[in-house]
Amino acid sequence: MKELLITIAQGLVDDPSQVTVEVDEINAEGVTVYHLHVAPDDMGRVIGKQGRIAKAIRTVMRATATRNDEKIMIEID
């Protein structure tokens, strides 16, 4: 899951070396939180107009997690 998120984000940004993902432990609700970090100049590219790209990233990641019987949440920092 972490590798998929990194691959998606690196395809969107100008500086792929700045893309990092931190993974939190599963919380009480059974949700794993992924924190996506990109360079400040690339935040707009990852979020997109009105958050459309961020929403698409979250949709793809949730679909993948559902196949693996996981619950995830993506935070873009």
N, CA and C atoms as an extended XYZ file, in Angstrom:
231
Properties=species:S:1:pos:R:3:atomname:S:1:resname:S:1:resid:I:1 pbc="F F F"
N         0.816       -1.193        0.000 N   MET     1
C         0.000        0.000        0.000 CA  MET     1
C         0.865        1.265        0.000 C   MET     1
N         1.870        1.262        0.844 N   LYS     2
C         2.754        2.419        0.925 CA  LYS     2
C         3.452        2.661       -0.411 C   LYS     2
N         3.904        1.586       -1.057 N   GLU     3
C         4.596        1.706       -2.340 CA  GLU     3
C         3.669        2.257       -3.423 C   GLU     3
N         2.401        1.829       -3.398 N   LEU     4
C         1.429        2.320       -4.375 CA  LEU     4
C         1.222        3.817       -4.210 C   LEU     4
N         1.072        4.272       -2.991 N   LEU     5
C         0.877        5.702       -2.724 CA  LEU     5
C         2.094        6.514       -3.169 C   LEU     5
N         3.285        6.011       -2.909 N   ILE     6
C         4.504        6.702       -3.330 CA  ILE     6
C         4.574        6.775       -4.848 C   ILE     6
N         4.260        5.680       -5.525 N   THR     7
C         4.305        5.644       -6.989 CA  THR     7
C         3.322        6.630       -7.599 C   THR     7
N         2.110        6.682       -7.071 N   ILE     8
C         1.104        7.623       -7.580 CA  ILE     8
C         1.581        9.055       -7.388 C   ILE     8
N         2.055        9.375       -6.191 N   ALA     9
C         2.473       10.746       -5.884 CA  ALA     9
C         3.690       11.162       -6.702 C   ALA     9
N         4.650       10.260       -6.897 N   GLN    10
C         5.840       10.609       -7.659 CA  GLN    10
C         5.513       10.912       -9.115 C   GLN    10
N         4.474       10.321       -9.634 N   GLY    11
C         4.055       10.602      -11.004 CA  GLY    11
C         3.429       11.970      -11.167 C   GLY    11
N         3.019       12.583      -10.076 N   LEU    12
C         2.328       13.875      -10.135 CA  LEU    12
C         3.231       15.076       -9.882 C   LEU    12
N         4.303       14.881       -9.148 N   VAL    13
C         5.096       16.017       -8.670 CA  VAL    13
C         6.304       16.305       -9.562 C   VAL    13
N         6.868       17.515       -9.379 N   ASP    14
C         8.082       17.906      -10.102 CA  ASP    14
C         9.338       17.336       -9.448 C   ASP    14
N         9.291       17.146       -8.125 N   ASP    15
C        10.459       16.662       -7.385 CA  ASP    15
C        10.128       15.344       -6.677 C   ASP    15
N        10.238       14.212       -7.396 N   PRO    16
C         9.864       12.914       -6.807 CA  PRO    16
C        10.706       12.505       -5.607 C   PRO    16
N        11.899       13.067       -5.469 N   SER    17
C        12.751       12.686       -4.340 CA  SER    17
C        12.205       13.202       -3.001 C   SER    17
N        11.315       14.176       -3.041 N   GLN    18
C        10.735       14.757       -1.822 CA  GLN    18
C         9.497       14.006       -1.330 C   GLN    18
N         9.040       13.010       -2.076 N   VAL    19
C         7.826       12.281       -1.695 CA  VAL    19
C         8.166       11.248       -0.627 C   VAL    19
N         7.496       11.356        0.516 N   THR    20
C         7.657       10.373        1.585 CA  THR    20
C         6.282       10.019        2.143 C   THR    20
N         6.193        8.826        2.712 N   VAL    21
C         4.948        8.371        3.323 CA  VAL    21
C         5.264        7.796        4.692 C   VAL    21
N         4.533        8.263        5.692 N   GLU    22
C         4.628        7.709        7.042 CA  GLU    22
C         3.344        6.935        7.318 C   GLU    22
N         3.478        5.794        7.969 N   VAL    23
C         2.323        4.951        8.256 CA  VAL    23
C         2.140        4.855        9.766 C   VAL    23
N         0.940        5.218       10.241 N   ASP    24
C         0.621        5.093       11.662 CA  ASP    24
C         0.150        3.671       11.950 C   ASP    24
N         0.199        3.316       13.194 N   GLU    25
C        -0.332        2.023       13.627 CA  GLU    25
C        -1.854        2.028       13.481 C   GLU    25
N        -2.433        0.860       13.423 N   ILE    26
C        -3.891        0.735       13.319 CA  ILE    26
C        -4.515        1.299       14.599 C   ILE    26
N        -5.499        2.199       14.435 N   ASN    27
C        -6.116        2.833       15.598 CA  ASN    27
C        -7.278        1.982       16.136 C   ASN    27
N        -8.027        2.511       17.088 N   ALA    28
C        -9.092        1.763       17.755 CA  ALA    28
C       -10.208        1.337       16.794 C   ALA    28
N       -10.435        2.134       15.743 N   GLU    29
C       -11.482        1.797       14.767 CA  GLU    29
C       -10.990        0.829       13.697 C   GLU    29
N        -9.722        0.454       13.764 N   GLY    30
C        -9.170       -0.466       12.774 CA  GLY    30
C        -8.703        0.218       11.502 C   GLY    30
N        -8.440        1.521       11.582 N   VAL    31
C        -8.038        2.311       10.414 CA  VAL    31
C        -6.540        2.593       10.472 C   VAL    31
N        -5.857        2.377        9.363 N   THR    32
C        -4.448        2.718        9.229 CA  THR    32
C        -4.360        4.065        8.522 C   THR    32
N        -3.617        4.999        9.099 N   VAL    33
C        -3.488        6.336        8.522 CA  VAL    33
C        -2.144        6.453        7.808 C   VAL    33
N        -2.206        6.870        6.540 N   TYR    34
C        -1.006        7.112        5.736 CA  TYR    34
C        -0.841        8.619        5.587 C   TYR    34
N         0.351        9.127        5.941 N   HIS    35
C         0.647       10.555        5.821 CA  HIS    35
C         1.558       10.751        4.612 C   HIS    35
N         1.051       11.435        3.589 N   LEU    36
C         1.812       11.707        2.377 CA  LEU    36
C         2.455       13.079        2.506 C   LEU    36
N         3.775       13.135        2.358 N   HIS    37
C         4.514       14.390        2.433 CA  HIS    37
C         5.149       14.664        1.066 C   HIS    37
N         4.948       15.867        0.552 N   VAL    38
C         5.573       16.292       -0.699 CA  VAL    38
C         6.199       17.666       -0.487 C   VAL    38
N         6.994       18.113       -1.451 N   ALA    39
C         7.608       19.435       -1.371 CA  ALA    39
C         6.499       20.499       -1.367 C   ALA    39
N         6.722       21.609       -0.672 N   PRO    40
C         5.695       22.665       -0.615 CA  PRO    40
C         5.255       23.162       -1.996 C   PRO    40
N         6.176       23.206       -2.945 N   ASP    41
C         5.822       23.667       -4.290 CA  ASP    41
C         4.928       22.677       -5.028 C   ASP    41
N         4.925       21.421       -4.603 N   ASP    42
C         4.149       20.386       -5.280 CA  ASP    42
C         2.796       20.110       -4.624 C   ASP    42
N         2.475       20.792       -3.542 N   MET    43
C         1.203       20.543       -2.853 CA  MET    43
C         0.005       20.758       -3.773 C   MET    43
N         0.056       21.799       -4.567 N   GLY    44
C        -1.054       22.086       -5.485 CA  GLY    44
C        -1.253       20.994       -6.513 C   GLY    44
N        -0.173       20.399       -6.947 N   ARG    45
C        -0.263       19.316       -7.938 CA  ARG    45
C        -0.910       18.072       -7.344 C   ARG    45
N        -0.626       17.799       -6.089 N   VAL    46
C        -1.169       16.599       -5.445 CA  VAL    46
C        -2.627       16.813       -5.029 C   VAL    46
N        -2.968       18.012       -4.628 N   ILE    47
C        -4.337       18.292       -4.196 CA  ILE    47
C        -5.245       18.540       -5.402 C   ILE    47
N        -4.781       19.325       -6.359 N   GLY    48
C        -5.573       19.590       -7.554 CA  GLY    48
C        -6.643       20.642       -7.317 C   GLY    48
N        -7.302       21.038       -8.390 N   LYS    49
C        -8.367       22.029       -8.287 CA  LYS    49
C        -9.525       21.450       -7.504 C   LYS    49
N        -9.932       22.174       -6.480 N   GLN    50
C       -11.030       21.784       -5.600 CA  GLN    50
C       -10.821       20.392       -4.992 C   GLN    50
N        -9.567       19.959       -4.880 N   GLY    51
C        -9.244       18.691       -4.239 CA  GLY    51
C        -9.551       17.455       -5.067 C   GLY    51
N        -9.714       17.626       -6.361 N   ARG    52
C       -10.102       16.503       -7.213 CA  ARG    52
C        -9.032       15.415       -7.281 C   ARG    52
N        -7.775       15.805       -7.400 N   ILE    53
C        -6.703       14.804       -7.497 CA  ILE    53
C        -6.547       14.084       -6.164 C   ILE    53
N        -6.609       14.817       -5.059 N   ALA    54
C        -6.518       14.201       -3.734 CA  ALA    54
C        -7.660       13.207       -3.539 C   ALA    54
N        -8.848       13.571       -3.976 N   LYS    55
C        -9.999       12.677       -3.855 CA  LYS    55
C        -9.790       11.416       -4.689 C   LYS    55
N        -9.239       11.577       -5.889 N   ALA    56
C        -8.975       10.422       -6.748 CA  ALA    56
C        -7.921        9.501       -6.134 C   ALA    56
N        -6.887       10.078       -5.548 N   ILE    57
C        -5.860        9.270       -4.878 CA  ILE    57
C        -6.489        8.480       -3.738 C   ILE    57
N        -7.311        9.140       -2.940 N   ARG    58
C        -7.962        8.456       -1.816 CA  ARG    58
C        -8.885        7.339       -2.306 C   ARG    58
N        -9.588        7.561       -3.410 N   THR    59
C       -10.490        6.548       -3.956 CA  THR    59
C        -9.724        5.314       -4.406 C   THR    59
N        -8.636        5.514       -5.124 N   VAL    60
C        -7.821        4.390       -5.591 CA  VAL    60
C        -7.238        3.622       -4.408 C   VAL    60
N        -6.747        4.347       -3.423 N   MET    61
C        -6.143        3.698       -2.265 CA  MET    61
C        -7.185        2.928       -1.450 C   MET    61
N        -8.396        3.496       -1.291 N   ARG    62
C        -9.447        2.791       -0.556 CA  ARG    62
C        -9.888        1.530       -1.284 C   ARG    62
N        -9.958        1.602       -2.618 N   ALA    63
C       -10.336        0.426       -3.402 CA  ALA    63
C        -9.311       -0.692       -3.224 C   ALA    63
N        -8.054       -0.331       -3.233 N   THR    64
C        -6.993       -1.320       -3.020 CA  THR    64
C        -7.056       -1.889       -1.607 C   THR    64
N        -7.300       -1.033       -0.631 N   ALA    65
C        -7.378       -1.484        0.757 CA  ALA    65
C        -8.567       -2.419        0.960 C   ALA    65
N        -9.675       -2.139        0.304 N   THR    66
C       -10.859       -2.984        0.426 CA  THR    66
C       -10.577       -4.394       -0.072 C   THR    66
N        -9.810       -4.492       -1.142 N   ARG    67
C        -9.432       -5.815       -1.653 CA  ARG    67
C        -8.600       -6.602       -0.647 C   ARG    67
N        -7.848       -5.883        0.184 N   ASN    68
C        -6.992       -6.518        1.191 CA  ASN    68
C        -7.652       -6.567        2.568 C   ASN    68
N        -8.956       -6.269        2.628 N   ASP    69
C        -9.709       -6.233        3.893 CA  ASP    69
C        -9.077       -5.306        4.915 C   ASP    69
N        -8.698       -4.121        4.470 N   GLU    70
C        -8.120       -3.115        5.351 CA  GLU    70
C        -8.970       -1.850        5.294 C   GLU    70
N        -8.826       -1.017        6.300 N   LYS    71
C        -9.435        0.310        6.301 CA  LYS    71
C        -8.296        1.311        6.387 C   LYS    71
N        -8.279        2.280        5.466 N   ILE    72
C        -7.191        3.258        5.468 CA  ILE    72
C        -7.740        4.665        5.358 C   ILE    72
N        -6.873        5.615        5.674 N   MET    73
C        -7.179        7.030        5.506 CA  MET    73
C        -5.892        7.696        5.029 C   MET    73
N        -6.006        8.588        4.063 N   ILE    74
C        -4.843        9.275        3.502 CA  ILE    74
C        -4.853       10.723        3.959 C   ILE    74
N        -3.792       11.160        4.588 N   GLU    75
C        -3.606       12.550        4.981 CA  GLU    75
C        -2.498       13.134        4.121 C   GLU    75
N        -2.761       14.275        3.499 N   ILE    76
C        -1.737       14.926        2.677 CA  ILE    76
C        -1.184       16.096        3.477 C   ILE    76
N         0.105       16.005        3.817 N   ASP    77
C         0.751       17.033        4.647 CA  ASP    77
C         1.757       17.804        3.815 C   ASP    77
